[in-house]
Amino acid sequence: MEKYTIVGDCKKGAAIARFKITPESDVLISKTFSNIDQAADAPLVQQLFYLPFVKKVGIENNTIIIERFSILEWEEVIVEVATQIEDYLNGGGAILNTKEATKKVPITVYAESTPNPSAMKFVVNKRLTEEAISFENVDAAVDAPLISELFNYPYVKEVFLDENYISIGKHDTTEWEDIVNEIRGFLKTYLEEEKPVLGQKYTSPEMNEKTDSTENLSEIEKEIVSILEEYVKPAVASDGGNIIFDSYEKEEKMVKVVLQGACSGCPSSTFTLKNGIENILKDMLPGKVELVEAVNG
């Protein structure tokens, strides 16, 4: 039998690491486990929950996705975890019991309000994308079938897609209580029919590619990006949004960021910038950062 190789990967400071299984297994499933009790039919997931730093475990076809608690960094254990998974599989251990592996996973969708009254967050028990993507209009949704269909609803103004949720911004002429069930129903049906979220040829906007790369950044800019990734993005994501580093002006000690999803156009975004993000950067980078501004409001 061909031996499995497991390669772990994560961004610096990120809570989530991905472990790619090679060669591909015959498991075709998308499911997230929040505790060991939910993993009764997932032997590998049970083994992983015995690790004290494991918070959640997801299976996305041939990738194991693990979210950690903040008691350590992935850099300290990612190699050991990859080796443990590799040894388990090469020792004949099963990822899922046969019955579970062949069963269709039901889709659940629930709505969460956000600080932005014009935006609602729809959380799904399925991985939707590997990166955060903002769609400000239907023209930006080329080769993004799910997003294009959402824009067919006249009250949808913009859409933000992240790992397991979609934030939808609406026009002010419609109330959420009139449309939330319609959106939930549409998303549930669409995903249960296993229609694609993004097309195979879809490429993310240049801005995302530019700002996610730190190759051409100065040391201070790299520090800023690292702080945003570790201390700001998780909180912003919980509110259905995203924050991206745009630029740093050394003379003015100013950081410019891009707000996406529910954070874009949110009435409380100014307060968040000044009393949250700005204070964090000023405290962690004294003398280097004095101001934070959102280039898109």
N, C-alpha and C positions, 0 to 999 in steps of 0.2 A: 504494500500500500504506500502511495506517495506521501511523504511527510509534509505536514503543514508548517508554514512559516508565518509568524505574526509580526507585523511592524506597527509600532505605536507612534502616534503623531499628535501634537497639540501646539497651540500658540503659547508663547511665553505669558505666564500669569493666568492663563485660561483655566476655568473650572472643569472643562470637558476635554477628554482625550479620546481619540478614535484608534481602534486596533483592527487593521485590515487583515483578513484571512486569505492566504494564498497557499494552494490553489483554491478556487471558489468551492464552497460547500454546496450541498443541495437544499439548504435552508432558504426559503423565500418568505420572509415575514418582516413586518415592521411593528415593533412593540416596545414599550418602555415599562420597566419594573421599578417601583418605588421602594419596595422592601422585599425581604426574603420570602415572606408569606405569599406574595404574588407570583413567586417563581417555582411553584410546586411542580410544574411540567417543564422547567428549564434548568437542568442540572448545572450547566456551566454558570448561569447567572447566580444560582445558589452559592457556588464556590466563591464567586467574586464578592458576594455580600459578606463573606466571612472576613474580608479585609476591612479593618476599622475605619479607613478613610473613604470607603465607597458609599456614596449617597444615593445614586440612581444608576441603573444599567439599562441600556437600550440595545436592541438588535435590529439592524437595518440590513437585511439580506446577508451579505458577507462582511459586515463591519460591526464590531462590538463598540458601543459608545458608552463611556463611563464618566459620570459626574462625581467629583470628589468633594469632601468636606474641606474646610479651609485650614485643617490642622497641619497640612504640608503642601508642598508644590509638586506638580507632576514630574518636574525634572529629577526629583529625588527617587521616584519609584517606577517611572514609565517603562524602563527596560525590564525590571523585575516582573511587572505585571504582564508584559508581553511574553516573557519566558514562561510564566505560570500558565497562561492560556495555551501557549504552544505545547508545553509538556502535557497538559490535560488532554488536548485533542489528539496528540500523537500517542497518548497512552490508551486511546480508545474511548475517551469520554464523549458524551453526546452534548450537543448544543441545546437541542430541544428533544423531548420525547416525540416519537413519530406522530402520534395523534395530534399533538399541539402544532407540529411543524406543517401539517397539511390543512389545519383548520383556518378558515378565513377569519381574520381579525376584525371585529366590529369597530366601526368608527364612531368616536364620541366627539362632539363639538360643544363647548360651552363658552358663553360670552362673559367678558369681564369689563366693567367700566374702567375708564382711565381718567387721569386728572384733566384731560382735554374733553370737554363736553361734546365736541364734534367728532370724537374718535372712539371706537369700540374695539376691544381686543377679543379675537375668537381663537381659543386654544384647542388644539387637536391632539389626539393620542397617536400621532404619526409624524415622522420626520418629513418636513416639506421641502427643505432646502439646506444646503451646506453653508450658505452665507446670507447675511442680511441684504435685502434688495428693496429699494424704494421705487414705486411707480407713481409718478405725479399725474399721469394722464394715460389714456388708452394707447397713444402713439408710442409710449415707452414699453408697452406690453407685447411687443413683437415676439413671436415664438414663445409666449407665456400663456398657454391656453386657459388655465384657471383664472388668471388675472384679467384676461380679455373678457371672459364671460361675466366677471364681477362688474366690469365697467358697462355692461349692457343694462344694469340697473340705473335708472336716471338719477337716483339720489347718491350714488357713489362718486365721490370727488377724487379720492386718491387711495392707494393701497400700499401697505408695507408688509413684506414677507420676511419672516425669520424662521429659525429652526423648526419650531412646532406651533407657530401661531401666525395669524394674519390680523393686522390692524387696519381697519377701514375708516377712512375719513368721509363724512357725509356733508352734503349741502345743508345749509341752515333751514331750508324750507320744509324739511322732513324731521319728525321726531323719532328717536330710537325705538320707543315702545311700539311704533307702527311697523317697523321693518326688521327688528332684531331676529324674530322667529323665522322670517322669510330667508334671511341670510344664513342662519344656522341650518335650516333645512336644505338649502341649496348646497352648502359646503359638505354636509353629511352625505347627501346623495351622490354628489360628484366624486368624492373620495372613495366611497364604497364601490362605485363602478370602476375604480382603479384607473380613472382618466389621468393624464399627465398634468402635473403642476407646471413644469417648465418643459419646453421642447428640447430635443437633443442638441439643437444648434444654438440654443440660447446662450448669450454671453452677457455678463453683468456690465452695467454702465462703467465708463472709463473712470469716473470719479471714485467708485468703490475700489477698482483695481489700483488706482493711484494712491489712495489714502491708506489702503491696507498694507502697502509695501513700505518697509522702513529702510530700504537699501540706500536711498539718496538723502536721508535725513541726518541732521547734525546730532551730536550726542544729547543736547538739551531737548531736541524734538523727539528723539527716541524715548527719553525719560517721560516726556509728556504723554506720548502714545501709550507707554507701559502703564502709567497711572490711570489713564482713561479706561484702558482695557480691564484692569484689575479692580478698580474702586468705583468707577462710574457706570460702565456699560451694564453690569448685572442689575443695578438699581433702575436704570433707564429702561432696560428690557422688561422688567417686571411691570412697568407702566405702559408697555406696548410700543416702545420707541427705540431709537438708536442714536448714538452720537459718534461722529467721525472727525478726527483731527483734520483741519484744513491747512493752517499755517501758524507760524510763530514769528512775531516781529520783535527782534532783540532790543531795539532802541526804546520802544514803548513798553516792552515786557508784556506784550499782549498775545494771547492765544485765541485763534479763531477756529470755531468748530462748525460742523454742519449737523443740524438736528433733523431726524427722520421719524416717520411713523407718527404715533400719537403726540410726540414731543414737538413736531413741526406745527407752528401756529397755535400752540397751547397757551392760554392766558397766563398760566403760572410758570411758563418757561423762563421768563426774565428772573423771577424769584429763585428758581432752581439754579440758573447760571450764576447769579451773584452770591446767593447764600449757601449753595451746595458746591458746585463744580469749581467756582473761583476760589472759594475758601480752601478746598482740598488741595488745589495746585499751589496756592500761596503758602500753605502750611508745609507741604512736602518739597517745594522748590523755593525756599525763601530767597528773596532778592532777585529771582529770575522771572517770576510771574506776578503781575499786579492786576491784570484785567483779562476777562474772558468775554468774548462776543460771539454770537451766532450769526454767521454770514447770511442765513436765510430767515432771520428773525427769531 
